[in-house]
Amino acid sequence: MQKIRRRLTYANVTSFVAVFLVVGGAAAFAATRLPENSARAAQSGEILAVCGAKTTHGKRLKGSNRFINPDKNCKSWENKWSWMTWDSQGPTGPSGPTGPQGPVGATGPQGATGSEGPAGADGPEGADGPEGAVGAEGPEGAAGAEGPEGPEGAAGAEGPAGPSGLGTPVTAINAALATKNSGTYSAATTEATGPNPSVTVTTGTTAMVIVTADVDPPNAGEASMSFAVSGVTTQAATDLRAVDHYAPEKADVQASTVTVVSNLTAGSNTFTLQYKSEGGTSKFTNRTISVIPLG
């Protein structure tokens, strides 16, 4: 401690304090002169007390500066100074120039994920996107239940008349004997009983006529039975429509002839049996005529 005191001078202390302030920067102090020869306990913020030589007429007397504890007194030829009072702050100095920007620090570790924030408000609806391609056709569905029957439609126009079908047959019969001894067609020469078979039928232009008889010509003679048409149509009896029998010897035969007459005048027509005999008198029994309108 004595070595430190011998080396301290006023200049040393002043230089030390100046350097300390320059290096420290943020701290400030105030040197406060204490009353001469005062002795008291150090106040808050007082760190050191200095004893220095007195001055006369502005001149410092010989002697050296020294440190003492704050509760000690200086000598009679010394003044007591208090240094480094830290509880007094000086005025703020002007800001220094901005220093160069330091290097970018290393990226710190990623922080923990924060809690999910509340949902934001719905944004405006976007524009419609382009229409997608048509998908593949799906499988055919099951058949639905049958619906109710719809109302009956209006009747259509009447179609053209179709061809006439077979009409109702009209027949006349006389089984009794009739004779003929003339070589031209006409009514029978004699009739045993009843009238000569004849039918009246409403026809179209065509009719089927069937004649049947048991024909007995004279020996080596010929017997024929045909029919004539009267009414709206007039046609004479001919061999083409006849039941005809020629017998070298006397013999009878029962036969039928079917004739389709296609040149009639439509309307009421009468069909009548007519007879012819060559070589003598011929006999006719079981005579029948049937007419079927064909349209």
C-alpha positions in Angstrom: 0.0 0.0 0.0 2.9 2.4 0.8 4.4 1.7 -2.6 1.2 2.6 -4.3 0.9 5.8 -2.3 4.4 6.9 -3.1 3.9 6.5 -6.8 0.5 8.4 -7.0 0.6 12.0 -8.0 -2.1 14.4 -8.9 -1.2 14.0 -12.6 -1.3 10.2 -12.2 -4.7 10.2 -10.7 -6.1 12.7 -13.2 -4.7 10.6 -16.1 -6.1 7.4 -14.6 -9.5 8.9 -14.2 -9.5 10.3 -17.7 -8.5 7.0 -19.2 -11.0 5.2 -17.1 -13.8 7.4 -18.3 -12.8 7.1 -22.0 -12.7 3.4 -21.8 -15.9 3.0 -19.7 -17.9 5.4 -21.9 -21.3 5.1 -20.2 -20.2 6.0 -16.7 -19.9 9.5 -15.3 -18.4 11.0 -12.2 -18.1 14.3 -10.3 -15.1 15.3 -8.1 -16.5 17.1 -5.1 -14.2 19.0 -2.7 -14.8 18.1 0.8 -14.3 20.6 3.6 -10.7 20.8 4.8 -9.7 18.2 7.3 -13.2 16.6 7.2 -13.6 13.0 8.3 -16.8 11.0 7.8 -18.1 7.7 6.5 -18.2 7.2 2.8 -21.5 8.2 1.2 -23.4 6.0 -1.3 -21.4 6.1 -4.6 -18.2 7.3 -3.0 -15.4 4.9 -3.7 -12.1 6.7 -2.9 -10.9 9.9 -1.2 -7.8 11.7 -2.2 -5.5 14.0 -0.1 -3.7 16.6 -2.2 -1.3 19.5 -1.5 -2.9 22.9 -0.8 -2.4 25.8 -3.2 -1.5 29.4 -2.6 -2.4 32.1 -5.0 -3.1 29.4 -7.6 0.1 27.5 -7.1 0.2 24.0 -5.7 2.4 23.5 -2.7 5.0 20.8 -2.7 3.6 17.4 -1.7 2.1 14.3 -3.3 -1.4 13.1 -3.8 -2.4 10.0 -1.9 -5.5 7.8 -1.4 -7.1 7.4 1.9 -10.1 5.6 3.2 -13.2 7.9 3.1 -13.5 7.9 6.9 -9.9 9.1 7.4 -8.6 12.7 7.6 -5.9 14.3 5.5 -2.9 16.1 7.0 -3.1 19.8 7.8 -1.2 20.8 4.7 -3.5 18.7 2.5 -6.8 19.2 0.9 -9.2 16.2 0.9 -10.9 15.4 -2.5 -13.5 12.8 -3.2 -13.3 11.0 -6.6 -15.5 8.7 -8.6 -18.8 9.6 -7.2 -21.0 7.3 -9.3 -24.4 8.4 -8.3 -24.1 11.7 -10.2 -24.8 11.5 -13.9 -23.4 14.1 -16.3 -25.2 15.5 -19.3 -25.8 13.3 -22.4 -23.1 13.8 -25.0 -23.7 14.1 -28.7 -24.3 10.9 -30.6 -21.3 9.5 -32.3 -21.3 8.5 -36.0 -23.0 5.3 -37.0 -20.6 2.4 -37.0 -20.2 0.1 -39.9 -22.9 -2.7 -40.2 -21.7 -5.8 -38.5 -21.8 -9.2 -40.3 -25.1 -11.0 -40.6 -25.4 -13.4 -37.7 -26.0 -17.1 -38.2 -29.5 -18.2 -38.8 -31.0 -19.3 -35.5 -32.9 -22.5 -35.0 -36.5 -22.7 -36.3 -38.9 -21.9 -33.6 -41.8 -24.2 -32.6 -44.9 -24.1 -34.7 -47.4 -21.7 -33.2 -51.0 -22.6 -32.5 -53.4 -22.4 -35.5 -54.9 -19.0 -35.9 -58.6 -18.4 -36.5 -60.1 -19.1 -39.9 -60.0 -16.1 -42.2 -63.1 -14.8 -43.9 -64.3 -16.5 -47.1 -62.7 -15.0 -50.2 -64.7 -14.1 -53.3 -65.9 -17.0 -55.4 -63.5 -17.7 -58.2 -64.4 -17.9 -61.9 -65.9 -21.1 -63.3 -63.2 -23.5 -64.6 -63.4 -25.1 -68.1 -65.9 -27.9 -68.6 -64.4 -31.3 -68.0 -64.5 -34.1 -70.6 -67.7 -36.2 -70.8 -67.4 -39.3 -68.6 -67.9 -42.8 -69.8 -71.5 -43.9 -70.2 -72.8 -45.7 -67.1 -74.5 -49.1 -67.2 -78.1 -49.2 -68.3 -80.5 -49.0 -65.3 -83.1 -51.5 -64.5 -86.4 -51.2 -66.3 -89.0 -49.1 -64.5 -92.5 -50.2 -63.6 -95.0 -50.2 -66.4 -96.9 -46.9 -66.5 -100.7 -46.6 -66.6 -102.4 -47.2 -69.9 -102.8 -44.0 -71.9 -106.2 -42.7 -73.2 -107.6 -44.3 -76.4 -106.5 -42.4 -79.5 -108.8 -41.0 -82.1 -110.2 -43.4 -84.7 -108.2 -43.5 -87.9 -109.6 -43.0 -91.4 -111.4 -46.0 -92.9 -109.2 -47.9 -95.2 -110.1 -49.0 -98.7 -112.5 -52.0 -99.0 -110.7 -55.3 -99.4 -111.6 -57.9 -101.9 -114.9 -59.7 -101.3 -114.6 -63.1 -99.7 -116.7 -66.2 -100.3 -120.4 -65.4 -100.0 -123.0 -67.6 -98.5 -123.9 -70.5 -100.8 -127.5 -70.4 -102.1 -128.8 -73.9 -103.3 -132.0 -75.2 -105.0 -132.8 -79.0 -105.2 -135.4 -81.1 -107.0 -134.8 -84.8 -106.9 -137.9 -85.6 -109.0 -137.7 -86.8 -112.6 -137.6 -84.3 -115.5 -137.4 -85.2 -119.2 -136.1 -83.5 -122.3 -136.4 -84.5 -126.0 -135.0 -81.3 -127.7 -131.5 -80.7 -129.0 -131.4 -77.1 -127.7 -131.1 -75.7 -124.1 -134.4 -74.8 -122.5 -136.6 -75.8 -119.6 -137.5 -79.5 -119.1 -140.2 -80.9 -121.4 -141.9 -82.5 -118.4 -141.6 -82.2 -114.6 -142.8 -85.0 -112.4 -143.3 -82.7 -109.4 -142.1 -79.3 -108.2 -140.5 -76.5 -110.0 -137.3 -76.4 -112.0 -134.3 -75.6 -109.6 -133.4 -71.9 -109.7 -131.7 -69.4 -107.3 -131.6 -65.6 -107.1 -128.4 -64.2 -105.5 -127.0 -60.7 -105.1 -123.5 -61.0 -106.6 -120.5 -58.9 -107.6 -118.9 -59.6 -110.9 -117.9 -63.1 -110.0 -119.7 -66.2 -108.7 -119.1 -69.9 -108.5 -121.9 -72.1 -109.9 -122.1 -75.9 -109.1 -124.6 -78.1 -110.9 -125.3 -81.8 -110.1 -127.7 -84.4 -111.7 -128.2 -88.0 -112.4 -128.2 -88.0 -116.3 -129.7 -90.9 -118.3 -129.4 -90.3 -122.1 -131.3 -92.4 -124.7 -129.6 -95.5 -126.3 -126.7 -94.2 -128.3 -127.8 -90.7 -127.4 -126.4 -87.7 -125.3 -128.0 -85.8 -122.4 -126.8 -82.4 -121.1 -127.8 -80.1 -118.2 -126.5 -76.5 -117.9 -127.7 -73.2 -116.5 -128.7 -69.7 -117.8 -128.3 -66.3 -116.0 -131.0 -63.6 -116.0 -131.6 -60.5 -114.0 -129.0 -57.7 -114.2 -127.0 -60.2 -116.3 -128.3 -62.2 -119.2 -126.3 -65.3 -120.3 -127.5 -68.4 -122.2 -126.8 -72.0 -121.1 -123.8 -73.6 -122.9 -122.0 -77.0 -123.1 -119.0 -75.4 -121.4 -120.9 -75.2 -118.1 -122.9 -78.5 -118.5 -123.0 -81.9 -117.0 -122.9 -84.0 -120.1 -123.2 -87.8 -120.7 -123.0 -89.8 -123.9 -123.8 -93.5 -123.8 -123.4 -96.0 -126.7 -125.8 -98.1 -124.7 -128.5 -96.9 -122.4 -126.8 -96.1 -119.0 -127.1 -93.3 -116.5 -124.4 -91.4 -114.5 -124.5 -88.8 -111.6 -121.9 -86.0 -112.0 -121.2 -82.4 -111.1 -119.7 -79.5 -112.9 -118.1 -76.4 -111.2 -118.0 -73.1 -113.2 -116.6 -69.7 -112.1 -118.5 -67.0 -113.9 -116.4 -63.8 -113.9 -118.3 -61.6 -116.3 -121.4 -60.9 -114.3 -123.0 -57.5 -113.7 -123.0 -56.8 -110.0 -126.5 -57.0 -108.5 -129.3 -59.4 -108.3 -128.8 -62.4 -110.7 -130.9 -65.5 -111.2 -129.3 -68.8 -112.0 -131.7 -71.5 -113.6 -131.1 -75.1 -114.8 -131.6 -75.8 -118.5 -131.6 -79.2 -120.4 -130.8 -80.6 -123.8 -131.1 -84.2 -125.3 -129.9 -85.7 -128.6 -131.0 -89.0 -130.1 -134.3 -89.3 -128.1 -135.7 -88.5 -124.7 -133.2 -88.0 -121.8 -134.1 -88.3 -118.1 -132.7 -86.1 -115.3 -133.1 -86.8 -111.6 -131.4 -85.5 -108.3 -131.0 -82.0 -109.8 -129.1 -79.4 -107.8 -127.8 -75.9 -108.4 -125.6 -74.0 -105.9 -124.3 -70.4 -106.3 -121.5 -68.8 -104.2 -120.9 -65.1 -104.7 -117.1 -64.4 -105.0 -117.2 -60.6 -105.2 
